[in-house]
Structure formats: C-alpha cells, structure tokens
Amino acid sequence: MSFQFLHTMIRVKDLEASLDFYTRHLGMQVLRRKDYPDGRFTLAFVGYGSEEANTVVELTHNWDQAEPYSIGTGFGHLALGVPDIYATCDGLRKDGVKITREPGPMKHGTTVIAFIEDPDGYKIELIEKK
C-alpha cells in the first residue's frame, strides 16, 4: 500500500485574516475554497503548488465560532523551509508578523531556525535551507 501526505487541517476564527497571512506573508496560494452553508463552515486549502504534488494546509472556518480556538498541548507546529531566515524574519517583522523565536541555531544542533505565529496563534517553524 502506498500512502501520500495530503494536508494538515487547522481551525481558524477569521478566515480572511488567515488567508491573508498564509498568502501574503508566506507566499502560499489559495488552491480551493468552498462554503458549506448547511454545515455553516468554509474549507480553504492553501499551499505551494498543486495538491496532487504537495502537502497543503486546510483552513477550516466554522461560521459561528465566536471565541478563539484553544491550540492545546498536542499540536506542535507547521514547518517551512526558507533560503535566508534572517531576511525572511526581517520582512515578516516589518509586516507585523509575531516572531516568537528569533532566528539562530538550534539549542543542540547547527540548523538555523525561527518561529512565527499565524493570526490564531499556531506556531510555524522556519528552517533555513541554503
């Protein structure tokens, strides 16, 4: 049996703010979006390139969600490779993106990483890939 990783789903309170974050700040594209009026929710899939060839993020917006979601203790983070982590973080910071861990080497290694947060508080690890 052959498996393929298709997507990771996260629930978002403000779909437009999340779409702006993932497309404008992280360079993803909205691949598809569909409203489900009977269920009162919208699914939007964002990513880099086609869903057939890439793992994507599914943003689930429940229309009646008034309070922010609790991230919980089980979820860790999404991870993205970037060519220049310092320039990337400088640009994101200028755009008002929250950087929760400044770029630098890992504590017990040499990989250069940073962490940012999306509008709902989900952590995104940036990993420098030269």
N, C-alpha and C positions, 0 to 999 in steps of 0.2 A: 504494500500500500504506500502511496506517495502523498505526502502532506505538503501544503503550501500555507504559510502565514498570510492571512488576508487583511485583517485590520485589528486595531485596538479601539474599543469604544469607551468614551468618557462622556459623562453628563455635564451639560453646560447650562448656566442660568440665563445668560444673554447671548443668543446665537450670533447676532450681528457683531458684537464685541469680540467673540471668539473667532468668527470668520475673518475679521479684520486682523486680529493678532496672528493667526496662522498663515494668512496670505500675505499681508503687508510686511510683517516683521520677520517671518520665517520663510517666505518665498514659496509657500505651497500654493496649489491651485485647488479651487473647488471642482471636484470631479463629478459630483452629482449631488442633488438636493431634492428631497421630496417631503411634502406635507402630508400628514395623515390626520385629517380633520376629525374622523370618528374616534380616533385614539387620542387626539389633542397633543400631538407631538410632531416634530420635524427631525429628519435624519439628514445630515450633511456629511459628505465624505471629502476629506482634503488629503493631499499628498503631493509627491513629486513624480509626475508621470502617470501612466495608466495603472488602473487597479489590477490588470492582468499580470503586470510585470513587477509591481511594487507593493509593499505593505503600506497601508494607509491608516488614517485616523478617522473614526466615525464619531462625529459630534452629535449627541442626542439632546434635543431641546424639548423638554416637557413644558407645554404652554402654561400650565397652571402652577409651576414651581415658583413660589414667592421668596423662599429663603435660599441662601447659598447652600450648595451641597457640602456635606462633610467628606473630606478626602479619605479619611480612615487611616488605619495603620498598615494595611496590607499592600496598598498601591505604592510603588516606588517612584518611577519616572519614565518619561519617554527620552530617547537619546537621538541626537542628530550630529553628524559629522560636519565640521566646518574647516575651511582651509587656513584661516587666520583668526584664531579665537579672540585675540586682543582687539583687533579691528572690528570683529563682529560684535563683541560686547560694548565697545565704544559707541558704535552705531545704534545698538539697541538701547543703551542707556540714554543717549540723546533723544530717542523717540519715547522715552518714559517707561520702557520695559523694566520691571523689577529684576535686578540681578541679586540672587540670594547667596551665591558663592562666586567671588571674583575669580578670573582665570588664573591658573597656575598649576603646577604639577600635583598629581595625586599625593596624598599623605605617604603612602607606602609604595610609590612607584614613580615612573617618569612621564606617564601620559598626562598631557595638559588638558584640563577640564574646567568647566564653569557650570553654574546652574542659574536658570532663569525661571520665572513663573508666568503662566498664562493668566487671563483675567479671572479664572475660577480658582487659582492657587495651585494648579497642577504643576509639578516640577518638570523641567525639561533640562536634561544634561546636554551640554555642548562639548564635543570631543574634537580636539584639533587633529585633523587628518592632512598631513602635508604630502 
